[in-house]
Amino acid sequence: MQTMNGSSLSYEDFEPFCNWRHNDESETLVIHLPAFRKDQLKIQVFNTTNTVKISGERLVDATKRSRFHKEIAIPKDCKSKEILAKFAGGQLHVVIPKKGPPAPQQQLISTTILRPDYNNETQMCDSRSKSLLKMATNVAAMVALGACLGAYIIKDQLKIQVFNTTNTVKISGERLVDATKRSRFHKEIAIPKDCKSKEILAKFAGGQLHVVIPKKGPPAPQQQLISTTILRPDYNNEIQMCDSRLKSLLKMATNVAAMVALGACLGAYIMYSYRSLYIED
């Protein structure tokens, strides 16, 4: 390589002196570079190979440049996304924070509430449409937020069932004690007559299961009812239209969730695969 005045430019590669500093919170690599400035250094983090590349280059004189290149592996117990760099007093500090202890898993409760059949099929169809639309919204939101962070499944250990025909609540649970033994229980309670069986709630916290059965309010004043009969000549056609609408909503929900997941994954992968670090003063 030649300079502007025609003279040849040479490079001098060297290996800088460095040492590691260890503590409970982080691993720190200290590189001694007394002749360098901050703007002459470059640090790159590669999450795909789990490595950090450190390089620097400076002008020695009109025909000579000094440079170095160093690559280190990120320890498995450290956080690659939280690496920091600081340059002061001729020393470059690359701080790699350690991972903390895993967070305790939360126990989820599976509840199943049995409802009596609807007498009116048109109301049943409308209810199914609203449930599908709500499910589509929730699925799209969860996929967008969790597509690149991963997911995990916790086994359900508790089950609550409400039987309106017998006006009872059945509570059961089962858990694994060891490889050859399981512990379980089953309890059935009667719902008081002055309570609302359709509004029963369950909450599990601090090792305690709370089954809340709301009481009925005072009876509403009686109103005069008018008996009406509505003839529906196109009843069968209306049911078919409702089924077609449900299929369209389900197909639309699937497509939206797939597109959101694909977009979120692509964006996160590009950001995750490569990034450069800002060196603090």
Solvent accessible surface area in square Angstrom, and as a share of the most:
residue,aa,sasa,rsa
1,M,158,0.71
2,Q,132,0.59
3,T,37,0.21
4,M,207,0.92
5,N,121,0.62
6,G,44,0.42
7,S,40,0.26
8,S,78,0.51
9,L,23,0.11
10,S,61,0.39
11,Y,76,0.29
12,E,78,0.35
13,D,98,0.51
14,F,73,0.30
15,E,120,0.54
16,P,8,0.05
17,F,139,0.58
18,C,38,0.22
19,N,50,0.26
20,W,98,0.34
21,R,118,0.43
22,H,130,0.58
23,N,82,0.42
24,D,138,0.72
25,E,140,0.63
26,S,13,0.09
27,E,23,0.10
28,T,15,0.09
29,L,0,0.00
30,V,0,0.00
31,I,0,0.00
32,H,55,0.24
33,L,2,0.01
34,P,116,0.73
35,A,57,0.44
36,F,14,0.06
37,R,142,0.52
38,K,60,0.26
39,D,107,0.55
40,Q,38,0.17
41,L,16,0.08
42,K,109,0.46
43,I,2,0.01
44,Q,35,0.15
45,V,0,0.00
46,F,45,0.19
47,N,12,0.06
48,T,81,0.47
49,T,92,0.53
50,N,58,0.30
51,T,18,0.10
52,V,0,0.00
53,K,63,0.27
54,I,0,0.00
55,S,32,0.20
56,G,6,0.06
57,E,62,0.28
58,R,59,0.21
59,L,97,0.48
60,V,65,0.37
61,D,70,0.36
62,A,74,0.57
63,T,54,0.31
64,K,66,0.28
65,R,62,0.23
66,S,4,0.03
67,R,91,0.33
68,F,8,0.03
69,H,113,0.51
70,K,38,0.16
71,E,92,0.41
72,I,18,0.09
73,A,75,0.58
74,I,7,0.04
75,P,44,0.27
76,K,187,0.79
77,D,76,0.40
78,C,6,0.03
79,K,68,0.29
80,S,17,0.11
81,K,124,0.53
82,E,87,0.39
83,I,2,0.01
84,L,99,0.49
85,A,1,0.01
86,K,95,0.40
87,F,25,0.11
88,A,51,0.39
89,G,84,0.81
90,G,17,0.16
91,Q,48,0.22
92,L,0,0.00
93,H,38,0.17
94,V,0,0.00
95,V,43,0.25
96,I,0,0.00
97,P,27,0.17
98,K,53,0.22
99,K,119,0.50
100,G,49,0.47
101,P,127,0.80
102,P,128,0.80
103,A,88,0.68
104,P,125,0.78
105,Q,146,0.65
106,Q,136,0.60
107,Q,74,0.33
108,L,99,0.49
109,I,44,0.22
110,S,39,0.25
111,T,71,0.41
112,T,51,0.29
113,I,68,0.34
114,L,73,0.36
115,R,107,0.39
116,P,67,0.42
117,D,134,0.70
118,Y,123,0.47
119,N,157,0.80
120,N,70,0.36
121,E,95,0.43
122,T,34,0.20
123,Q,109,0.48
124,M,88,0.39
125,C,8,0.05
126,D,62,0.32
127,S,47,0.30
128,R,115,0.42
129,S,14,0.09
130,K,150,0.63
131,S,68,0.44
132,L,38,0.19
133,L,92,0.46
134,K,143,0.60
135,M,86,0.38
136,A,15,0.12
137,T,90,0.52
138,N,70,0.36
139,V,54,0.31
140,A,19,0.15
141,A,52,0.40
142,M,126,0.56
143,V,40,0.23
144,A,44,0.34
145,L,142,0.70
146,G,30,0.28
147,A,34,0.26
148,C,55,0.33
149,L,146,0.73
150,G,55,0.53
151,A,104,0.81
152,Y,158,0.60
153,I,171,0.87
154,I,33,0.17
155,K,130,0.55
156,D,74,0.39
157,Q,57,0.25
158,L,21,0.11
159,K,89,0.38
160,I,5,0.03
161,Q,43,0.19
162,V,1,0.01
163,F,45,0.19
164,N,36,0.19
165,T,126,0.73
166,T,90,0.52
167,N,56,0.29
168,T,18,0.11
169,V,0,0.00
170,K,62,0.26
171,I,17,0.08
172,S,32,0.21
173,G,9,0.09
174,E,68,0.31
175,R,125,0.46
176,L,104,0.52
177,V,64,0.37
178,D,71,0.37
179,A,102,0.79
180,T,133,0.78
181,K,121,0.51
182,R,103,0.37
183,S,46,0.30
184,R,192,0.70
185,F,99,0.41
186,H,122,0.54
187,K,119,0.50
188,E,92,0.41
189,I,54,0.27
190,A,79,0.61
191,I,7,0.03
192,P,64,0.40
193,K,184,0.78
194,D,78,0.40
195,C,11,0.07
196,K,70,0.30
197,S,21,0.14
198,K,125,0.53
199,E,89,0.40
200,I,10,0.05
201,L,119,0.59
202,A,38,0.29
203,K,135,0.57
204,F,60,0.25
205,A,51,0.39
206,G,85,0.82
207,G,64,0.62
208,Q,112,0.50
209,L,52,0.26
210,H,89,0.40
211,V,40,0.23
212,V,80,0.46
213,I,39,0.20
214,P,40,0.25
215,K,148,0.63
216,K,117,0.50
217,G,49,0.47
218,P,127,0.80
219,P,130,0.82
220,A,85,0.66
221,P,115,0.72
222,Q,183,0.81
223,Q,149,0.66
224,Q,176,0.78
225,L,161,0.80
226,I,147,0.74
227,S,113,0.73
228,T,104,0.60
229,T,119,0.69
230,I,133,0.68
231,L,150,0.74
232,R,107,0.39
233,P,125,0.78
234,D,89,0.46
235,Y,77,0.29
236,N,109,0.56
237,N,86,0.44
238,E,63,0.28
239,I,44,0.22
240,Q,120,0.53
241,M,140,0.62
242,C,10,0.06
243,D,55,0.28
244,S,63,0.41
245,R,124,0.45
246,L,10,0.05
247,K,148,0.63
248,S,69,0.44
249,L,35,0.18
250,L,87,0.43
251,K,140,0.60
252,M,96,0.43
253,A,12,0.09
254,T,84,0.49
255,N,73,0.38
256,V,59,0.34
257,A,14,0.11
258,A,59,0.46
259,M,129,0.58
260,V,50,0.29
261,A,26,0.20
262,L,114,0.57
263,G,45,0.43
264,A,30,0.24
265,C,52,0.31
266,L,103,0.51
267,G,35,0.33
268,A,32,0.25
269,Y,133,0.50
270,I,125,0.64
271,M,150,0.67
272,Y,93,0.35
273,S,19,0.13
274,Y,104,0.40
275,R,64,0.23
276,S,65,0.42
277,L,25,0.12
278,Y,163,0.62
279,I,13,0.07
280,E,74,0.33
281,D,113,0.59
